[in-house]
């Protein structure tokens, strides 16, 4: 083994030993580090944040995600514990978790989400109108981010644009700041904003919005408390907005670099569901979720004790060659593509799965309808930010054929 390879292995070993999703060094070598870890075992121990287990093998991640009796969400779903507000219902275990999912699930079915799609299409077209004449655009900043924000803040929560911007800024600060104190401050700002929003809505009759429908619902025979409603709203924001932005960005990076895929999808939009599944497997925006061991258990050859913190790393599971041959390649036609766990698994599987499918689908459909061919700007530097979600900060696209005005 050469000196350079020894140095690379040492660097990856150090990143694995101190695995931390907020470490910018890990962001620069994310999939390399995960592969290095999988090659040496499905479960590792990180010395970051006082020490916790990191599960990277597909089989073991699925096992832990499904086993809420041993791997509890009740003590928090982030390892470092930087947020003051309990997220509802993801930080509940059954039976309370199911009680909240019963009142939330009907709002996020495929059919219910479809009701937002006409407004989303109109907004997507309005965004495209703003940059189509230039011949180029940053598809992250000018398209993905405002489109996702429009769904969550304007359509779902019915916030005015100025309040939506404040809410989004606090969320970004909490999720992506490198310094822990800045993360804490960001989440505190978000909690303060949501608290004022809930208090304000209490003084008005229900307007049929998502917030009011949940505010007036009953769970387990009682009213939803203000704190629970705040936890639900914050989960929708933190768990939904940026993950959708990153899913769109990852999709467009692949399309902009893969001309064959782009041309196939442009000529046959019915391919989108298959392209989406492979995109979300190959580059899942959600990075990890924490659990706490409540009863001693062995998994992946490692003995875990009650009280241990554990991180389930979704992107690593989705890149496991034992399940997905040539997992690092973006490849259509995988017969077992539905085994990916980009949306998690078990009772805590992502509530907003159909929201993501809808927004990414509309973003792709409208862009390719009006900008049928584009490439990622040559020699451009693609930024990437990572926390609990990971994705490109910029997607500089150049339109290479005349765009369609409609």
C-alpha positions in Angstrom: 0.0 0.0 0.0 1.4 3.4 -1.0 2.0 6.4 1.2 -0.9 8.3 -0.3 -3.3 5.4 0.3 -2.2 5.1 3.9 -2.8 8.8 4.4 -6.3 8.5 2.9 -7.1 5.4 5.1 -5.9 7.3 8.2 -8.1 10.3 7.3 -11.2 8.1 6.8 -10.4 6.2 10.0 -10.3 9.5 11.9 -13.6 10.6 10.3 -15.2 7.3 11.3 -13.9 7.4 14.8 -15.3 10.9 15.3 -18.3 10.5 13.0 -20.4 13.7 13.3 -22.9 14.9 10.7 -22.0 18.5 11.5 -18.3 18.0 10.8 -17.4 19.8 7.5 -14.5 17.4 7.0 -17.0 14.5 6.9 -19.1 16.4 4.4 -16.1 16.5 2.0 -15.6 12.8 2.3 -19.0 11.6 3.1 -19.6 8.5 0.9 -15.9 7.5 1.1 -16.1 7.4 4.9 -19.3 5.4 4.9 -17.8 2.9 2.4 -14.7 2.6 4.6 -16.9 1.9 7.6 -19.1 -0.7 5.8 -16.1 -2.6 4.6 -15.0 -3.0 8.2 -18.4 -3.8 9.8 -22.0 -2.7 9.9 -21.8 -1.0 13.3 -19.1 1.4 14.6 -18.6 3.6 17.6 -18.1 7.4 17.3 -16.2 9.3 20.0 -18.1 12.5 19.0 -20.6 14.1 21.4 -19.6 11.8 24.3 -19.8 8.7 22.3 -22.5 6.9 20.3 -23.1 4.0 18.0 -23.2 4.5 14.2 -25.1 1.9 12.2 -24.1 1.8 8.5 -25.1 -1.6 7.1 -28.5 -1.9 5.3 -29.6 -5.0 7.2 -28.8 -3.5 10.5 -30.2 0.0 9.8 -33.5 -1.7 8.8 -33.5 -3.9 11.8 -33.0 -1.0 14.2 -35.5 1.3 12.4 -38.2 -1.4 12.9 -37.4 -2.3 16.5 -38.8 0.6 18.5 -38.9 -1.6 21.6 -35.1 -1.6 21.8 -34.3 1.6 19.9 -36.5 4.3 21.3 -37.2 7.7 19.7 -38.6 9.2 23.0 -35.2 10.6 24.1 -34.7 12.5 20.9 -33.9 11.9 17.3 -30.6 14.0 17.1 -27.5 12.7 18.8 -26.3 16.1 20.0 -29.6 17.3 21.3 -29.4 20.9 20.1 -33.1 21.7 20.1 -35.4 22.6 22.9 -38.7 21.5 21.4 -39.9 17.9 21.3 -40.8 16.9 17.7 -44.2 15.3 17.4 -44.9 12.5 16.6 -41.4 11.3 15.6 -40.1 11.6 19.2 -42.9 9.5 20.5 -42.9 5.7 20.6 -46.1 3.6 20.3 -48.8 3.8 21.5 -48.7 7.6 21.6 -46.9 7.7 18.3 -49.8 5.9 16.5 -52.3 8.2 18.2 -50.7 11.2 16.6 -50.2 9.5 13.3 -53.9 8.7 13.1 -54.7 12.4 13.1 -51.8 13.4 10.8 -51.8 10.6 8.2 -55.0 11.7 6.5 -53.4 15.1 5.6 -50.5 13.5 3.8 -52.0 10.8 1.6 -51.3 10.7 -2.1 -54.8 12.0 -2.7 -54.6 14.9 -0.3 -51.2 16.0 -1.5 -52.5 16.0 -5.1 -54.9 18.8 -4.1 -52.0 21.1 -3.7 -50.5 20.3 -7.1 -52.3 22.8 -9.3 -51.1 25.7 -7.1 -47.6 24.2 -7.0 -47.5 23.9 -10.8 -48.5 27.6 -11.2 -45.8 28.6 -8.7 -43.2 26.5 -10.5 -44.1 28.1 -13.8 -43.9 31.6 -12.2 -40.4 30.8 -10.9 -39.3 29.5 -14.3 -40.7 32.7 -15.9 -38.2 34.6 -13.7 -35.1 33.0 -15.1 -36.0 31.4 -18.4 -35.0 34.4 -20.4 -31.4 34.5 -19.0 -30.4 31.1 -20.5 -29.1 29.9 -17.2 -30.2 29.6 -13.5 -29.1 28.3 -10.2 -31.7 25.6 -9.9 -31.2 25.3 -6.1 -31.5 29.0 -5.1 -33.9 30.2 -7.8 -36.1 27.2 -8.1 -35.9 24.3 -5.6 -35.7 26.4 -2.5 -38.6 28.8 -3.2 -40.8 26.0 -4.6 -40.4 23.9 -1.4 -40.8 26.9 0.8 -44.0 27.8 -1.0 -45.5 24.4 -0.3 -44.7 24.3 3.4 -45.0 27.9 4.5 -47.6 29.3 2.1 -49.8 26.4 1.1 -49.6 24.2 4.2 -49.2 26.8 6.9 -50.7 29.8 5.0 -48.0 32.2 6.2 -47.4 35.6 4.5 -44.1 35.7 2.6 -42.2 37.9 5.2 -43.0 35.4 8.0 -42.1 32.5 5.8 -38.7 34.0 5.2 -38.0 34.5 8.9 -39.1 31.0 9.7 -36.9 29.5 6.9 -33.8 31.6 8.1 -34.2 30.3 11.6 -34.5 26.7 10.4 -31.4 27.0 8.2 -29.4 28.4 11.2 -30.5 25.5 13.4 -29.9 22.8 10.9 -26.7 23.8 9.2 -24.6 26.0 11.4 -21.2 24.5 12.2 -21.1 25.9 15.7 -23.3 24.1 18.3 -24.3 27.4 19.9 -25.5 28.8 16.6 -27.6 25.6 16.1 -29.1 26.1 19.5 -29.9 29.7 18.8 -31.5 28.9 15.4 -33.8 26.2 16.9 -34.7 28.6 19.8 -35.7 31.3 17.2 -37.8 28.7 15.3 -39.5 27.7 18.5 -40.3 31.3 19.5 -41.7 32.0 16.0 -43.9 28.9 16.0 -45.1 29.6 19.5 -46.3 33.0 18.5 -47.9 31.5 15.4 -49.9 29.0 17.6 -50.9 31.6 20.1 -52.1 33.9 17.3 -54.2 31.2 15.7 -55.9 30.5 19.0 -57.7 33.8 18.8 -59.3 33.1 15.5 -61.9 30.7 14.2 -60.6 27.8 12.2 -59.9 28.6 8.6 -59.5 25.0 7.4 -55.8 25.3 7.2 -53.6 22.4 8.3 -52.6 24.2 11.5 -56.2 24.8 12.5 -57.3 21.3 11.6 -54.7 19.8 13.9 -55.2 22.5 16.6 -58.9 21.5 16.9 -58.3 17.8 16.6 -58.3 15.3 19.5 -55.7 12.7 20.3 -56.3 9.8 22.6 -59.6 11.4 23.7 -58.2 14.9 24.5 -57.3 18.1 22.8 -53.9 18.6 21.2 -51.8 20.8 23.5 -50.1 24.0 22.3 -46.7 22.3 22.9 -47.7 19.3 20.8 -48.9 21.5 18.0 -45.7 23.4 18.1 -43.8 20.1 17.9 -45.8 19.0 14.9 -45.3 22.3 13.0 -41.6 22.3 13.7 -41.2 18.7 12.6 -43.0 19.6 9.3 -40.5 22.4 8.8 -37.3 20.7 9.9 -38.1 17.3 8.5 -39.7 18.6 5.3 -38.5 21.8 3.8 -34.7 21.3 3.4 -34.9 17.6 2.6 -37.2 18.4 -0.3 -34.9 21.2 -1.5 -32.0 18.8 -1.4 -33.9 16.0 -3.2 -34.7 18.4 -6.0 -31.1 19.6 -6.2 -29.7 16.1 -6.3 -32.2 15.2 -9.0 -31.1 18.2 -11.2 -27.4 17.6 -10.6 -27.8 14.1 -12.0 -30.0 15.2 -14.9 -27.6 18.0 -15.7 -24.6 15.6 -15.8 -26.3 12.6 -17.4 -27.4 13.5 -20.9 -28.8 10.1 -21.7 -31.0 10.1 -18.6 -32.1 13.7 -19.2 -33.1 13.0 -22.8 -34.9 9.8 -21.9 -36.9 11.5 -19.2 -37.7 14.5 -21.4 -39.0 12.3 -24.2 -40.9 10.0 -21.8 -42.1 11.7 -18.6 -43.7 8.4 -17.4 -40.1 7.3 -16.4 -40.2 9.8 -13.6 -41.3 7.4 -10.8 -38.4 5.1 -11.5 -35.9 8.0 -11.9 -37.1 9.4 -8.6 -36.7 6.1 -6.7 -33.1 5.7 -7.9 -32.3 9.4 -7.2 -33.6 9.2 -3.7 -31.7 5.9 -3.1 -28.5 7.2 -4.6 -28.5 10.6 -2.9 -31.0 10.6 -0.1 -31.3 14.0 1.5 -32.0 12.7 5.1 -28.7 11.8 6.7 -29.4 10.1 10.0 -31.8 9.8 12.9 -30.9 9.0 16.5 -32.3 6.4 18.7 -31.7 5.5 22.4 -31.2 1.9 23.5 -33.8 1.0 26.2 -32.8 -2.6 26.7 -29.4 -4.3 26.1 -29.2 -5.8 22.6 -26.6 -7.1 20.2 -26.7 -5.9 16.6 -24.1 -6.2 13.9 -21.8 -8.0 16.2 -21.8 -5.1 18.7 -23.2 -5.3 22.2 -25.2 -2.2 23.0 -26.3 -1.2 26.5 -29.4 0.5 27.8 -28.9 4.3 27.6 -26.5 4.1 24.6 -27.2 6.6 21.8 -27.4 5.2 18.3 -27.4 6.9 14.8 -29.0 5.2 11.9 -27.3 6.4 8.7 -29.8 6.2 5.8 -27.4 7.1 2.9 -25.0 4.4 4.0 -27.7 1.7 4.0 -28.7 2.8 0.5 -25.1 2.5 -0.8 -24.7 -1.0 0.6 -23.4 -3.2 -2.2 -24.8 -6.3 -0.4 -28.3 -5.1 -1.3 -27.7 -2.8 -4.3 -24.9 -4.0 -6.6 -22.8 -1.2 -7.9 -24.5 1.0 -5.3 -22.4 4.0 -6.0 -23.7 4.1 -9.6 -27.0 5.9 -10.6 -28.6 3.0 -12.5 -32.2 2.5 -13.6 -33.8 -0.9 -13.7 -32.9 -2.1 -10.2 -35.5 -4.8 -9.4 -35.2 -4.3 -5.7 -35.2 -0.5 -5.8 -38.1 -0.3 -3.3 -35.7 -1.7 -0.6 -34.1 1.7 -0.3 -34.8 3.4 3.0 -34.5 7.1 2.1 -37.8 7.7 3.9 -36.8 5.6 6.9 -38.6 2.5 8.1 -40.8 1.0 10.7 -43.5 2.8 12.5 -41.6 6.1 12.2 -41.3 6.0 8.4 -41.5 9.5 7.0 -44.9 11.1 7.2 -44.2 13.3 4.2 -43.2 10.7 1.6 -45.9 11.8 -0.8 -45.1 15.4 -0.3 -41.6 14.8 -1.5 -42.7 12.7 -4.5 -45.1 15.4 -5.5 -42.9 18.5 -5.2 -39.9 16.8 -6.8 -42.1 15.5 -9.5 -43.7 18.9 -10.3 -40.3 20.6 -10.2 -38.9 18.1 -12.7 -42.0 18.0 -14.9 -42.3 21.8 -15.3 -38.6 22.4 -15.8 -38.2 19.8 -18.5 -41.4 20.9 -20.2 -40.0 24.4 -20.6 -36.2 23.9 -20.5 -35.9 20.6 -22.4 -32.2 20.4 -22.3 -29.6 21.9 -19.9 -26.2 21.0 -18.5 -24.4 21.8 -15.3 -22.1 24.8 -15.9 -18.6 23.5 -16.8 -15.9 23.9 -14.1 -18.5 25.1 -11.6 -17.9 24.4 -7.9 -20.9 22.7 -6.4 -21.3 23.5 -2.7 -22.8 21.0 -0.3 -24.1 21.5 3.2 -24.8 18.8 5.7 -26.4 18.4 9.0 -29.5 16.2 9.5 -30.1 16.8 5.7 -27.5 16.9 2.9 -27.6 18.4 -0.5 -26.2 20.9 -3.0 -26.3 24.6 -2.1 -26.1 25.5 -5.8 -27.1 23.8 -9.1 -25.7 26.1 -11.9 -27.5 25.1 -15.0 -27.0 26.4 -18.6 -29.8 25.9 -21.0 -28.4 24.4 -24.3 -31.5 24.5 -26.5 -34.1 27.3 -26.8 -36.5 27.1 -23.9 -40.2 27.0 -24.3 -42.1 30.1 -23.2 -45.0 27.9 -21.9 
